[in-house]
Amino acid sequence: MNTREMSSVAALFGSQDGLATITQLSERGVTPGLLRQRLASEEWGRIGRGVITVGSAPPSWRRSVRAAVLAAGPHSFVSHATAARLHGFDGYQRANRIIISGVEGHHVRSIEGVEVHRSTVLDNEHRRLVAGISCAIEPVALIQIAATDGRDSAAQALDSYLRDGKSAEWVRFVATPLVRPKFGGPRIVLELLRERVEARLPRSWFQRTRSATSTAHSWPNSISHCHRCGSVLNARAGDGTRHRGPRRTTTSGNDASERWVGRYSNSGGRIST
């Protein structure tokens, strides 16, 4: 390898938590012979199917997530609770499960310990890059955790999403065409969204939790409660105002969100920025 190729390989490992696929290395000049040599000297190691690691790279949750996606191939993306943690949703800061999905019905396989799903309704527009990792967009992650983790978990996550000033209309626009009779996730998210955006006095997840606690301790006339409803997450939830369509954020180097903006704008709507 020449100096430029060696620098390219080093930059690749540096940008991917010390990981690379054999295909990526081959594109940068690493021959099969050199690969065997580095593996034999333990300078490099192998993780799962076709994924190479630098031996000195420190372990981390994000590194494990990236390894799972790289091993699963280009049709895979991080989903469900794992996507919720990458997006920073409340309730998922310590979610250690690693879950990936395959787009457009593709069967994907990954490394041991990774939970794999296959979707026939999600396509490439339902994912984007987060920290350089292919990940379900925020509305899809909310739908997935509503389906697998329940209404309360989805409510808390949606509240944090809205509190960060992100678009309620984007969630509605993505979730509506995904409604299916046997798939409860989109329906739950749309119901939670209506409670927060359309209700005159939306209630937050904290308020609902306090209400349930008050009822458990027999404090009369405290706050009306609903044990199974989700949370509202408008920072101004108690002031009698409505959520007014918060800002949308995008990730540098990724145009998935931009495509959603275009599709939503063309339908007559607008996502504020």
DACORRA-V165660 format. One record per residue. N is the residue number from 1. RES is the residue in one letter. SS is DSSP state (H for helix, E for strand, - for the rest). PSI is psi in whole degrees, 0 to 359 (* if undefined). D_FIRST is the distance of its C-alpha to the first C-alpha in Angstrom with 2 decimals. Layout:
{{N RES SS PSI D_FIRST} {N RES SS PSI D_FIRST}}
//
This chain:
{{1 M - 141 0.00} {2 N - 175 3.75} {3 T H 321 6.68} {4 R H 318 8.09} {5 E H 321 5.97} {6 M H 320 6.32} {7 S H 323 9.81} {8 S H 319 10.49} {9 V H 317 10.04} {10 A H 319 12.17} {11 A H 323 14.61} {12 L H 310 15.01} {13 F H 320 15.99} {14 G H 329 18.14} {15 S H 352 20.01} {16 Q - 38 20.78} {17 D - 37 22.25} {18 G - 22 19.22} {19 L E 154 19.01} {20 A E 153 16.98} {21 T E 160 17.60} {22 I H 323 15.54} {23 T H 315 16.02} {24 Q H 318 14.74} {25 L H 320 11.46} {26 S H 322 11.20} {27 E H 341 12.04} {28 R - 16 9.11} {29 G - 5 6.50} {30 V - 117 7.17} {31 T - 162 8.72} {32 P H 323 12.13} {33 G H 316 11.43} {34 L H 323 8.87} {35 L H 314 11.47} {36 R H 322 14.25} {37 Q H 315 12.94} {38 R H 324 12.79} {39 L H 321 16.14} {40 A H 325 17.68} {41 S - 356 17.07} {42 E - 16 18.54} {43 E - 324 15.96} {44 W E 158 15.97} {45 G E 173 19.11} {46 R E 134 20.52} {47 I E 113 23.36} {48 G - 209 25.38} {49 R - 108 24.24} {50 G - 16 20.62} {51 V E 130 20.09} {52 I E 141 17.58} {53 T E 148 18.51} {54 V E 129 17.30} {55 G - 333 19.74} {56 S - 357 21.06} {57 A - 129 22.02} {58 P - 145 25.85} {59 P - 150 27.91} {60 S - 163 29.95} {61 W H 315 32.00} {62 R H 323 29.87} {63 R H 320 26.71} {64 S H 321 28.67} {65 V H 314 29.79} {66 R H 320 26.34} {67 A H 320 25.19} {68 A H 318 28.29} {69 V H 317 27.62} {70 L H 320 23.97} {71 A H 329 25.15} {72 A H 340 28.02} {73 G - 180 26.09} {74 P - 345 26.70} {75 H - 9 30.47} {76 S E 158 31.06} {77 F E 154 32.16} {78 V E 139 33.67} {79 S - 178 37.45} {80 H H 226 40.85} {81 A H 328 41.11} {82 T H 317 37.36} {83 A H 322 37.38} {84 A H 320 40.57} {85 R H 318 38.93} {86 L H 325 35.97} {87 H H 352 38.61} {88 G - 26 40.61} {89 F - 143 43.78} {90 D - 142 46.62} {91 G - 352 47.10} {92 Y - 16 43.43} {93 Q - 333 41.99} {94 R - 20 41.67} {95 A - 116 41.08} {96 N - 352 38.63} {97 R - 145 38.62} {98 I - 113 35.48} {99 I E 131 36.60} {100 I E 160 34.69} {101 S E 158 36.09} {102 G E 136 35.09} {103 V H 155 36.13} {104 E H 37 38.35} {105 G H 6 39.22} {106 H - 134 35.73} {107 H - 126 35.61} {108 V - 151 32.70} {109 R - 150 31.76} {110 S - 198 30.08} {111 I - 168 29.72} {112 E - 140 32.80} {113 G - 357 35.36} {114 V - 132 34.60} {115 E E 128 37.60} {116 V E 132 36.89} {117 H E 158 39.22} {118 R E 131 39.38} {119 S - 135 41.00} {120 T - 355 42.54} {121 V - 341 43.67} {122 L - 142 40.70} {123 D - 192 38.11} {124 N H 336 35.15} {125 E H 350 37.58} {126 H H 13 38.58} {127 R E 158 35.29} {128 R E 174 33.23} {129 L E 131 30.43} {130 V E 118 31.58} {131 A - 34 29.10} {132 G - 9 26.39} {133 I E 132 27.92} {134 S E 123 29.77} {135 C E 146 33.37} {136 A E 138 36.91} {137 I - 160 38.63} {138 E H 313 41.43} {139 P H 321 44.34} {140 V H 319 42.75} {141 A H 319 42.00} {142 L H 318 45.68} {143 I H 317 46.86} {144 Q H 317 44.83} {145 I H 334 46.06} {146 A H 322 49.57} {147 A H 325 49.40} {148 T H 326 47.97} {149 D H 349 49.07} {150 G - 170 52.35} {151 R H 317 54.24} {152 D H 318 54.45} {153 S H 319 50.71} {154 A H 323 50.08} {155 A H 315 52.82} {156 Q H 319 51.37} {157 A H 317 47.90} {158 L H 321 49.48} {159 D H 316 51.47} {160 S H 324 48.41} {161 Y H 312 46.74} {162 L H 323 49.84} {163 R H 330 50.34} {164 D - 3 46.96} {165 G - 25 48.39} {166 K - 164 46.61} {167 S - 122 48.27} {168 A H 325 50.87} {169 E H 329 51.12} {170 W H 317 47.45} {171 V H 314 48.12} {172 R H 318 51.22} {173 F H 323 49.51} {174 V H 319 46.74} {175 A H 324 49.07} {176 T H 310 51.95} {177 P - 352 50.41} {178 L - 358 48.96} {179 V - 128 52.45} {180 R E 150 53.20} {181 P - 321 56.30} {182 K - 9 54.45} {183 F E 102 51.73} {184 G H 345 53.32} {185 G H 306 50.44} {186 P H 320 50.99} {187 R H 316 54.75} {188 I H 314 54.55} {189 V H 318 52.27} {190 L H 322 54.58} {191 E H 315 57.60} {192 L H 321 56.08} {193 L H 318 55.18} {194 R H 321 58.75} {195 E H 325 60.11} {196 R H 326 58.08} {197 V H 322 58.26} {198 E - 337 61.55} {199 A - 146 63.76} {200 R - 318 66.01} {201 L - 81 65.26} {202 P - 148 61.87} {203 R - 142 61.43} {204 S - 165 58.36} {205 W H 320 56.79} {206 F H 317 58.14} {207 Q H 320 61.59} {208 R H 319 61.56} {209 T H 318 60.46} {210 R H 322 63.19} {211 S H 314 65.64} {212 A H 321 64.89} {213 T H 318 65.21} {214 S H 318 68.47} {215 T H 320 69.86} {216 A H 329 68.90} {217 H - 10 70.90} {218 S - 42 73.83} {219 W - 107 73.74} {220 P - 151 75.95} {221 N - 34 75.40} {222 S - 281 72.05} {223 I - 138 69.51} {224 S - 145 69.55} {225 H - 157 66.94} {226 C - 115 64.99} {227 H - 333 63.23} {228 R - 355 60.89} {229 C - 160 60.07} {230 G - 191 56.83} {231 S - 160 56.30} {232 V - 139 56.58} {233 L - 66 54.22} {234 N - 128 55.54} {235 A - 337 55.57} {236 R - 29 59.01} {237 A H 329 60.15} {238 G H 4 63.49} {239 D H 9 64.69} {240 G - 11 65.84} {241 T - 164 63.23} {242 R - 157 60.88} {243 H - 137 57.13} {244 R - 37 56.35} {245 G - 78 52.96} {246 P - 175 50.35} {247 R - 153 47.22} {248 R - 139 44.15} {249 T - 151 40.77} {250 T - 167 37.40} {251 T - 134 33.82} {252 S - 138 31.49} {253 G - 9 29.07} {254 N - 131 31.23} {255 D - 11 34.03} {256 A H 314 35.77} {257 S H 325 38.53} {258 E H 322 38.97} {259 R H 322 39.66} {260 W H 322 42.24} {261 V H 316 43.86} {262 G H 316 44.17} {263 R H 319 45.67} {264 Y H 319 48.07} {265 S H 320 49.13} {266 N H 336 49.79} {267 S - 1 52.05} {268 G - 0 54.25} {269 G - 183 52.98} {270 R - 133 51.10} {271 I - 119 48.70} {272 S - 148 49.34} {273 T - * 46.49}}
//
